[in-house]
Amino acid sequence: MPSISQRIAEELSVNEKQVIAAVELLDEGATVPFVARYRKEVTGGLDDAQLRLLEDRLRYLRELEERRSAILKSIDEQEKLTPQLKLSIMQAETKNRLEDLYLPYKQKRRTKAQIAREAGLEPLAVSLIENPELNPQSEALAYINADKGVADIKAALDGARQILMENFAEEA
């Protein structure tokens, strides 16, 4: 996998040494106009537009690498990191692709759907989606349990609805 400076050099169709020099100047706090005007000899003649693009891509690619590391660490801590998943994450070229790969492993806040699952309503949700001809109210009767926070039919159906909405959102 190419380094950040190699990727930027390829994208801008310039020499990698020019990119490295510009990155060093920017990292030292120099602004794009300053570098374009007073450090042309150091950057090999990169103009203002190229330097702005370089700065934007540098920021994006650094954020991408930072996020990639955080995602790998998180999945590894969950002991769910497979060699194939690691390869896919390492090859991801955009933040969106990284987040798509991470979604199934992402630590979620305790959602209404999770609360409904904990109350034992997932079988109700599954049966209602798989058998649309069933009467939801009569099916929900079997899941009423005040100890688990399912006080009535409405609460059971609301919980099943939350589970289904979360499932649909994750599959989209």
N, C-alpha and C positions, 0 to 999 in steps of 0.2 A: 504494500500500500504506500503510495507516494506521501512525502511529508507535506505539511501545509505550504511551505515555500515552493515546493515542486508543483503542487496543484495550482497555486496562484500564478506561477510563471507560465504554466501551460495554458491556463485560461486567458491570460493577458498576452500570450505569444511574445514573451520577453525572456531574457536570460535569468536563471535562478539567482545568480549573484546580484543582479539588480534588485530583485525582490528581497533578498536577505539584507542588503544595505538599507533599503527603504524601511523594512520592518525594524531594524536596529534604531534608525533615526526616530521612527514613530514611537517605539517603546521607550526611548529616552525623553519623550515629551514634545518632540518637534511636531508642529502642525503641518498639514498637507500644503497650504500655501507657502510656508517657509521652506519646506523641502523642495517644492517645485521651483521656487524662485532662486534659492540660495545654495541648494545642495544638488543641483543637476549633475555635477561631475561625479558625485558619490553614487548616485542612483543610475548612472549611465544614461541620463537624459529622459527619465520618465516624466511625462507631463502631468498637469493638474488632474485631468480626467482619469488617467491611468492610476495615479496615486489615490484618488478618492475610491475608485473601484477596488484597488488593492487593500485600502484600509477597511472598507466594508466587508470584503471577502475574508480578510484576516480576522476580523471580529466574529463573523459568522462561523468560520471554521474552528476557531478557538472555542467558541461556545459549543459547537457540535462535539468536539473532542472531550470537553469537560462533561457534557451530558452523557456521552458514550461511556466514559469512565464510571460515572455515577450509576448508570443503568447496569453495567457489568458487575459492579460491586454489589448492588442491591439484589440482583438475580443470583449471584454467587452466594450471598449470605442466606438466601432462601434455599440453597442447595438444589437449584433447578437449572443451573447453567450447563447445557450440553455443548459438546464441541460444535455441532451444527448451528446452534443458536448463537454461540460466540462468533462464529464465522459470519453469520448473517448480520449481526450487530456491527462487527468490524467493517463490513462492506457497505453498510448503510451510508448514503451520500447526502441525505437531508435529515433535518430535525424531525420532519413529519414521518419519515420512514423509521427512524429510531423509535419514535413514540408508538408507532403502530406495532413494532416488534415487542415493545415493552408492555403494552396494554394488558396482556393476559397475566403478567407477573407483578403489575403495579399494586402497591399497597393501597388499599382503598379505605376511605373513611367509612364509618359504620353507616350504611345507607338504610333507607326504609326497607329496601328489598332484603338486605342482610338480616334486619330485625325480623322480617316476615319469615325468612328461611329458618332462623333460630326458633321461631314459634311453630315450625313444622308445616308451613303452608306451601312448600315447594311441590309436594305431590298434587295438591289442589290445582295449582297453576298449570302443571304439566297435563293433568287429566282434562282440564278445561280447554287447553289449546289443542290437544290431540283428538278430543271428542267434542266438537262444537255443538252436537245435538243434545248434550247433557244439559240439565237444568242447573244453572249456577247456584241458585238459592238452596236447592235440595242437596247439592254436593257440598256446599259450604257448611251445612248443619253439622256434619261429622267433624269439622275442624274447630268448632267453638270450644275454647278452653281458657277460662278466666285466669288461671295460673300462668299461662303463657302470654297473656295480654290480648287474647282474641275473645272479646266480650260478646260479640254477636255476628250475625251473618255478614253485615256490612263490613265489619273489621276484617273478617276472613277474606272476603272478596277484594277489599282494598289491598290487603297484603299480597294476594295472588296477582293483582294488577301490577303492583310495584315490581314483583319478581319478573313478570313478563316484560314490562317496560325496560328493565335493566338488561334482560337477555337480548331484546331487540336492539337496544342501543349498542351493546358490545358486538353484535353480529353485523352491524351496519358498516 
